[in-house]
Amino acid sequence: MRALTAAAAAALLVSQMFAASASSPVQAVFQADSTSSAPINTLRKPFGRFLHVTDLHPDPHYKHASAVSGACHHKKPKKGKPDGKLRAGWWGTALTDCDSPPRLVESSLNWASRNLVQYSSSKHDHADVISPSAGGVDVGLDFIIWTGDSARHDNDNRVPRSSKEIFELNRWVLDQLETSFPGVPLIPTVGNNDIFPHNILFPGPNAVTKEYVQIWQDHIPEYEFHTFEQGGYYVKEILPNRLAAMSLNTLYFYDNNKAVDGCVKTKRGSKGKDVDPGTAQLDWLEVQLNLFRSRGMQVHLLGHVPPTAGNYFERCYRRYTDIVLRYQDTVVGQHFGHMNTDAFFIQEDEEEAYQQEIEKNNEVEAQEEPGLPGDLKQDYSTLPGKGRTNEDMYSVFYIAPSIIPTFYPSIRLWTYNTSEAARYVAAHSSSLISAVDEDEVEEADEEEEDGGVESESPFGTLSRHHHRPTPPKKRKGKKHKKKKRKALPRHASPDSPSRTNTYLSLLGYSQWVMDIDEQNEAIEQILHPKKDDVSTSAFTQEKGVDKKKTKKDKHDGKDDEERKRRQHEAEKMQVSYRLEYATYTPEVLWTEFGSTSSDRPGPVPKALLEQELHRAGLQSPFITSDIQDVDQEVGASKKRGVKLAKPLRKFTDYSLASATIGDMMDLARRLMVDKKLWKRFKRRIYSESGYLP
Ligand SMILES: *[C@@H]1O[C@H](CO)[C@@H](O)[C@H](O)[C@H]1NC(C)=O
């Protein structure tokens, strides 16, 4: 009976959500030259920007002011819980297990569409930009990567999830994205909570992959429908013949998925259903990368669960890492979600890592840090010095923090290089490829399997996030034969966009964060104004005692009216995000504020930077006392004379020229020697929510 009621309530709530969203105004901020399903017009120069949103987790059962210990669903908290008194915030509740109220998702996407897409009424000379309307958009988004978990968690026995609800929530999020960013190509991904039960996905084709093809039919290319039904993954060209995205189904790599074998090797002669879906996906990944490479294209890889040794089955982890490293000249970026935290990881060739560990074993710092910061510290501190680094052996992947307020809600805006004149095309020479006998490869694989599965870390217990593979342990009893290195092609070039700033290279990102505690408090002020500081009480005070008496008669009606009015006022409020930090140099971030202001838009909309100036109480980002010298020299000593004002320096403390592998490795090394920088980095892992591990 209880379950029935809950299910009925869920259906009702979901339908209410749809009704609410349908009536919300369309934010026609970006007018693309095509419908959402069509590829980007080749004639238009790309904007060089894309958005990464992840882990939105809308929860239609979320109730403002309900008990946090009841999943923010119920009035009554669970008895005996220490946080039994904690109440659900209007926009969500940070640092809890509660999901996102739908209004947080809707308002966050609206904020991004209104603010992260750049308008300008000024004279920008972009002849190649098709201006859809007068005073049109200067800088829009080329695409949005959306790395999964678009349904609530299964965190409340009293309101169990169903497949139906999960799919409906996914449709709702899609509708929100399409409404906020009309015409912007989306690249959706399946997350571990987008299926029922969570984490468990059987090999396709199955009901889940078939449903998501339906839901995302406008965003998955039609020629990929079959691939998606098979495996839940697909490729999509985002700049025709130039740039593609590969949306991975990380559930077949994720070691919590008990329905798969974790990338076991395919037995000779097996076909179709006998092949492990993780193995099939990695085969597909390699084939596709090879195809894109031969077409001179670059690829962004994206998925939900990040490829750490702690998250993936060991074989999936090793082979995935091996493939992306061997296609270093083709993989221009890797983006994941799932962890709700903000981090980047350096991937390293297995042999190279092993070598480094032997050499550096004694140098590893004894001081341990718990959780993700500790794992990152281990990752970064064991990197070789710059001079001894063979960059061919490394890559980087990024984890973006979530909208769900596990910490503070967060959104990432990337920029990339669009100077096509400098296009890199991978060499067709096959000098790197050594042909191998198939049997030889298999033998090598088998040894790897035997030796690699049960291994111990030299660093003690590693958490879920730990990234590095552990070196193979010697087998007892058997003689340890030296493993034959698989002779597979390695495609690396210092001229490729992942290594040097050129066409399609990632230039960097800005990270946008919402102080949800502050904005919840603002709503509480509207709903329950304190007696002494709000205008409503001023009214009664002025009118004096007489009014109070008469008021008492109509007490209930008036209170009701007042409550409704306040509720209505609260409903009209919208969230706002602020700049948390950016990876750029100060010159690049503040380019539109310089004395020799370039006519190119900066990587962040100027209006948002102006807000940060205002917040810091500044007129200009640069220290004025120095500017006089500069003026006299007519800008000759601009770099020497102009200093960024102190309150703004935190935004650009990474100060990266681009986000190439070398730049990111340099940052990792700097984080290990600069204690202050590390401290800020650690706070940013948790979106500066105040959480400490
Ligand atoms: C893009 O790449 C070109 C070619 O390497 C380079 O000259 C240019 O400075 C890069 N653009 C940006 C904005 O960094």
The ligand as an SDF file (V2000), in Angstrom:
LIG
                    3D

 14 14  0  0  0  0  0  0  0  0999 V2000
   46.3310   29.0080  -31.4250 C   0  0  0  0  0  0  0  0  0  0  0  0
   47.3630   28.3430  -32.0880 O   0  0  0  0  0  0  0  0  0  0  0  0
   48.1680   29.1670  -32.8930 C   0  0  0  0  0  0  0  0  0  0  0  0
   49.1170   28.2940  -33.6640 C   0  0  0  0  0  0  0  0  0  0  0  0
   49.9860   27.6040  -32.8290 O   0  0  0  0  0  0  0  0  0  0  0  0
   48.8650   30.1860  -32.0240 C   0  0  0  0  0  0  0  0  0  0  0  0
   49.6690   31.0400  -32.8170 O   0  0  0  0  0  0  0  0  0  0  0  0
   47.8200   31.0090  -31.2680 C   0  0  0  0  0  0  0  0  0  0  0  0
   48.4510   31.8750  -30.3690 O   0  0  0  0  0  0  0  0  0  0  0  0
   46.8970   30.1100  -30.5080 C   0  0  0  0  0  0  0  0  0  0  0  0
   45.7810   30.8930  -30.0140 N   0  0  0  0  0  0  0  0  0  0  0  0
   45.6120   31.1680  -28.7270 C   0  0  0  0  0  0  0  0  0  0  0  0
   44.4130   32.0020  -28.4110 C   0  0  0  0  0  0  0  0  0  0  0  0
   46.3540   30.8060  -27.8510 O   0  0  0  0  0  0  0  0  0  0  0  0
  1  2  1  0
  1 10  1  0
  2  3  1  0
  3  4  1  0
  3  6  1  0
  4  5  1  0
  6  7  1  0
  6  8  1  0
  8  9  1  0
  8 10  1  0
 10 11  1  0
 11 12  1  0
 12 13  1  0
 12 14  2  0
M  END
$$$$
